[in-house]
Structure formats: structure tokens, C-alpha cells
């Protein structure tokens, strides 16, 4: 009989978003005429930018000719896209990332889960709390934790509380760890790290020989001046950080799938004997072994997003969702709810009414307002008592959702 990976059995309940989907589907079956407004999963709703569409059409036409046909993409992505990313996302900010330090992929969710494979099963992991569930679940699957307790915390993982007192961002731990997942702008809390906060993290990682796994999938939503868009804007970060980026929430690629990982060449880990090993080389080998590349038309569309026309169109998309977030902040505030985030991120993090659990609040919004959000407890124990609403919707639906919430008595 085939033996399974027992570590999968440690996973507490279902993955957050399928559980949300299960409850929503049960409600839909029971109330088939309900007008559901979904502000839970962060999926975009606006069409792809024209520049992206036009480039993809041209690429498809190329693929229909003998001279223009392309099969497997280069392992790390086409150089034209690597160069565009290096120039616009990094070089324009004075950041040193070479094109060949960029690994094109099909999504930051995959990358942030897969990166742990190149590190020891004994590596000690720290995660923000609340956090994007993939960071935790992928390491549980790999055997880096014990079982979960009644609150959903896994033995062996180090949880870094993101509370109102910390600005809903984590602070460096007092105990040694090998890998730390960071996310800014943060999902789910919507907070963005300041330069000073990231400088503390980089200094801490250099002192402790730790590696920062920095998820900047929402960097394009940063609006406040002076806030870093990349961990590599911080001096010394090239020695201690890996960065995950994506076009999903900026250029609308949630259905097309395109992201990248930036891995500096000087970043090193240690083998069992203590000898230095290049993280770049390990990830390059893993990437080439387990990934066959993103389709040429998708990469061509992504490159078009970095033209002047494409950048203007992407800015329009981002501004639309940020305007939705502002509307949520204003409406929730007028309903008497305390809110956070929503300024540098497409997510609003709200405090549930006193004495109301986050899943209880989820059920109440669903039953009384036909409104879907995401309970904070699903992101970790410190998320209890909070709730996330996504700004990824059409504006009229945002306004309707606010109106429904304002009718509730809290």
C-alpha cells in the first residue's frame, strides 16, 4: 500500500478560501435569489489593459508562423521581459537587480510555497500572524511543524504578532530562526512597512544569518511617499532577502498567471558541514527541474505592461481599486466600525464588533446582507476579532455593500 505524507494530516481543517467557498455555496443553495456581493477572495474584475491585449494578439499571430513559433520558454523567462522588469521595477528606483537574477513564474502563491523546498527540513520558520495561509501550510506539508493547537497555531513555527500596537506588521523575533516570511503591503492587514521598519529587519537578518522571504505582490498599491516598494531598496538586503512579485493584482493577470522571484547572486545559505552555498544556484536548479516556463504570449503581454502606455493603463487599474478601498474605509467608518489598511493596499482590515468572533461576523454579513468577506481568524490566531474586505469589485457593488453594512446595527 502506498504510504502518504503524514504531514498533510496536520493541516487544520480546510484551506481558508475553500472553507469560505463552502459556506457561500451552502448559503446560495438555501437562498437562490440572494444578490451576493463577494468581497472575499482578492480576484480582479477589470479587463486587461489594451497594451497587454494588443501585445498578446501580436504574439499569437507570431506563433502562427514558422519563423515566429516558439515552444518551451527559457527556464528563467524571456530576456525581453526580465530586462523590462529590471528596468522599471528596480532600476527606476535605484535598485540593483540584474535581469538574470529574475526568475519568471506563474504566480507568487506558487513561488512563496515552493521556495521552502531548497531549505533544510530542520529550518526554523517565522511567519507573521495573521498571515497569508500559504506560508504556513506549505511548511506544515514539508514537515517543519508539529500539530496545530485549539487556536490553529502549529508547534514548531514562530508566530510574529501583527497587532494594532505594531501597526499590523511584524517585528523581528527575540529567538533565532532561519527563514522569515514578510509581506508588504501586508495581506491581510493592508499595512505597508516603512523604510525604518525594513532597515530593522535587514539589520536583524544580517546579524542572525537569516533569510527574509519578502512578498511584495501588492507593491504597486503603495501611494504614500517614502515607503519602499522593494526590500532591495534597503542597504544590505541583497545578502539576506528573496523577493516575490506579481502582475496579478496590478495588470490584472490573475487569470493569465505571471510573477517573478528576484534572487541576488550574493545570497548564501549553509550546507550540513557549514559551507556556503549559493541560493541563486539552488533556486535556478529547482526552477529548471520543476517548471516549464510561462507561455510566450503571456510574457509578451507582461512586457507590454512595462511600456509607457502600459504603465499608464496599469496605474488606472490600481487607482480604480484604491478608490474602492477609500469608499470602503469611509462607509465602514460611518457604520461605526474601526478600520485599518486600505491606503497602500486593496484590502481593508476591520475590527469586528465587541464580542463578535470573525467567523461569526462572516456568517452575519452573509445571512443578513448577502455580503462575503474573509474572517481574520482564517489568517491566524491573531486575526481573531478582525475581518478583511477586498476592494476588487466594481464600484457600484462596493457602494451597494457599504449601504448594506450601514443598515446593520453594531
Helices and strands as residue ranges (DSSP letters): G 6-10, H 16-30, E 37-38, H 50-63, H 79-85, I 86-90, G 91-93, G 99-101, E 102-105, H 108-114, G 115-118, E 125-129, H 133-141, E 158-161, G 164-166, E 179-183, H 195-208, E 211-215, G 219-221, G 231-233, G 237-239, E 241-246, E 259-263, E 268-270, E 276-278, H 279-290, H 296-304, H 308-334, E 339-341, E 347-351, H 358-369, E 371-372, E 374-375, G 376-379, G 381-383, E 386-390, H 395-407
